[in-house]
Amino acid sequence: MNVAAVREEVRNHVREHRSGMVTDFVFAVVWVAVVSVLFDVLQGPTWAYHLALAGGVVAYFGFFASLEAAREEA
């Protein structure tokens, strides 16, 4: 596969998934910002900070799964 073909595949992927990618990015930035501010205020241990950041993965899937369930119910 040449560079032009890879570039075109990436463009197509971004074009198809643009809104989802933006949503994922915004969720990640907000999660990291909230956890960072919270731990700046509380001065918690580093291990708890890293655990809270990793908890963003669980929070992401939980939030969007519940959002999807609410959409199906409505």
PASEBA-1860 file (N, C-alpha, C; in nm, 3 decimals):
! residues 74
1> MNVAAVRE> 0.085/-0.118/0.000/0.000/0.000/0.000/0.090/0.124/0.000 ~ 0.067/0.214/-0.091/0.151/0.333/-0.098/0.099/0.443/-0.007 ~ 0.176/0.547/0.005/0.144/0.657/0.096/0.014/0.726/0.056 ~ -0.010/0.745/-0.071/-0.132/0.812/-0.117/-0.256/0.731/-0.082 ~ -0.246/0.599/-0.093/-0.360/0.513/-0.059/-0.388/0.517/0.091 ~ -0.283/0.515/0.171/-0.300/0.523/0.316/-0.362/0.656/0.354 ~ -0.313/0.762/0.294/-0.366/0.896/0.321/-0.515/0.903/0.288 ~ -0.554/0.844/0.176/-0.695/0.844/0.136/-0.780/0.762/0.231
9> EVRNHVRE> -0.729/0.649/0.277/-0.801/0.567/0.374/-0.823/0.643/0.505 ~ -0.721/0.715/0.550/-0.733/0.794/0.673/-0.837/0.904/0.654 ~ -0.834/0.971/0.541/-0.934/1.076/0.512/-1.075/1.020/0.514 ~ -1.094/0.905/0.451/-1.226/0.843/0.449/-1.273/0.805/0.589 ~ -1.181/0.751/0.667/-1.215/0.711/0.804/-1.257/0.833/0.888 ~ -1.179/0.940/0.878/-1.211/1.061/0.953/-1.343/1.121/0.905 ~ -1.365/1.121/0.776/-1.490/1.174/0.720/-1.611/1.096/0.773 ~ -1.598/0.964/0.783/-1.710/0.882/0.828/-1.734/0.891/0.979
17> HRSGMVTD> -1.630/0.912/1.056/-1.640/0.906/1.202/-1.611/1.039/1.272 ~ -1.621/1.147/1.199/-1.582/1.277/1.253/-1.654/1.313/1.384 ~ -1.787/1.304/1.388/-1.860/1.346/1.508/-1.826/1.256/1.627 ~ -1.810/1.127/1.604/-1.773/1.037/1.713/-1.634/1.066/1.766 ~ -1.542/1.099/1.676/-1.405/1.130/1.717/-1.401/1.259/1.799 ~ -1.480/1.356/1.759/-1.485/1.483/1.834/-1.545/1.459/1.972 ~ -1.651/1.380/1.979/-1.714/1.348/2.107/-1.616/1.276/2.199 ~ -1.545/1.178/2.147/-1.445/1.106/2.226/-1.337/1.200/2.278
25> FVFAVVWV> -1.291/1.288/2.192/-1.186/1.382/2.230/-1.234/1.477/2.340 ~ -1.354/1.530/2.324/-1.409/1.623/2.425/-1.427/1.551/2.558 ~ -1.478/1.429/2.557/-1.494/1.354/2.682/-1.359/1.335/2.750 ~ -1.257/1.296/2.674/-1.125/1.274/2.731/-1.066/1.402/2.791 ~ -1.079/1.513/2.720/-1.023/1.639/2.769/-1.095/1.683/2.896 ~ -1.228/1.673/2.897/-1.305/1.713/3.016/-1.270/1.622/3.134 ~ -1.262/1.491/3.110/-1.230/1.397/3.219/-1.093/1.429/3.280 ~ -0.992/1.446/3.196/-0.858/1.475/3.246/-0.856/1.610/3.319
33> AVVSVLFD> -0.926/1.709/3.268/-0.930/1.840/3.333/-0.995/1.832/3.470 ~ -1.107/1.762/3.480/-1.177/1.751/3.609/-1.092/1.675/3.710 ~ -1.034/1.564/3.668/-0.950/1.486/3.759/-0.828/1.567/3.802 ~ -0.767/1.639/3.709/-0.649/1.719/3.742/-0.682/1.830/3.842 ~ -0.791/1.900/3.820/-0.832/2.006/3.912/-0.866/1.948/4.048 ~ -0.938/1.837/4.049/-0.976/1.773/4.175/-0.852/1.733/4.255 ~ -0.754/1.674/4.190/-0.635/1.631/4.262/-0.541/1.747/4.294 ~ -0.549/1.857/4.221/-0.474/1.977/4.260/-0.529/2.034/4.389
41> VLQGPTWA> -0.661/2.030/4.404/-0.726/2.083/4.524/-0.706/1.989/4.642 ~ -0.726/1.859/4.619/-0.721/1.763/4.729/-0.582/1.715/4.765 ~ -0.485/1.733/4.676/-0.348/1.687/4.699/-0.344/1.537/4.732 ~ -0.416/1.459/4.653/-0.420/1.314/4.674/-0.291/1.247/4.628 ~ -0.277/1.121/4.662/-0.156/1.047/4.622/-0.153/1.023/4.471 ~ -0.034/1.006/4.419/-0.016/0.987/4.276/-0.087/0.862/4.225 ~ -0.083/0.755/4.302/-0.148/0.631/4.257/-0.299/0.651/4.242 ~ -0.359/0.731/4.331/-0.503/0.757/4.321/-0.533/0.845/4.200
49> YHLALAGG> -0.444/0.938/4.171/-0.459/1.023/4.053/-0.459/0.938/3.926 ~ -0.363/0.849/3.917/-0.354/0.761/3.799/-0.474/0.667/3.791 ~ -0.520/0.620/3.905/-0.638/0.534/3.907/-0.762/0.611/3.861 ~ -0.774/0.736/3.904/-0.887/0.818/3.861/-0.881/0.848/3.711 ~ -0.762/0.870/3.659/-0.749/0.891/3.515/-0.788/0.765/3.439 ~ -0.742/0.649/3.485/-0.777/0.523/3.420/-0.926/0.494/3.434 ~ -0.987/0.542/3.542/-1.132/0.526/3.559/-1.211/0.596/3.451 ~ -1.148/0.686/3.380/-1.215/0.754/3.269/-1.255/0.657/3.160
57> VVAYFGFF> -1.181/0.549/3.143/-1.216/0.449/3.042/-1.348/0.383/3.079 ~ -1.361/0.344/3.206/-1.485/0.283/3.254/-1.599/0.384/3.248 ~ -1.571/0.507/3.288/-1.674/0.612/3.284/-1.720/0.639/3.142 ~ -1.628/0.638/3.048/-1.661/0.662/2.907/-1.759/0.557/2.857 ~ -1.724/0.430/2.875/-1.810/0.324/2.824/-1.943/0.319/2.901 ~ -1.940/0.344/3.031/-2.064/0.347/3.108/-2.155/0.460/3.065 ~ -2.097/0.578/3.045/-2.177/0.694/3.005/-2.242/0.673/2.870 ~ -2.164/0.629/2.772/-2.220/0.614/2.638/-2.311/0.493/2.627
65> ASLEAARE> -2.289/0.390/2.708/-2.383/0.276/2.709/-2.517/0.319/2.767 ~ -2.515/0.397/2.875/-2.640/0.443/2.933/-2.710/0.545/2.841 ~ -2.632/0.625/2.771/-2.690/0.719/2.675/-2.759/0.644/2.562 ~ -2.697/0.539/2.513/-2.756/0.457/2.407/-2.883/0.388/2.457 ~ -2.881/0.338/2.581/-3.000/0.273/2.637/-3.114/0.373/2.652 ~ -3.082/0.496/2.692/-3.186/0.598/2.705/-3.245/0.636/2.569 ~ -3.161/0.639/2.467/-3.210/0.671/2.332/-3.303/0.561/2.281 ~ -3.268/0.435/2.308/-3.351/0.324/2.263/-3.485/0.321/2.336
73> EA> -3.484/0.364/2.462/-3.605/0.363/2.544/-3.701/0.472/2.501 ~ -3.648/0.582/2.456/-3.732/0.698/2.421/-3.804/0.681/2.290
END
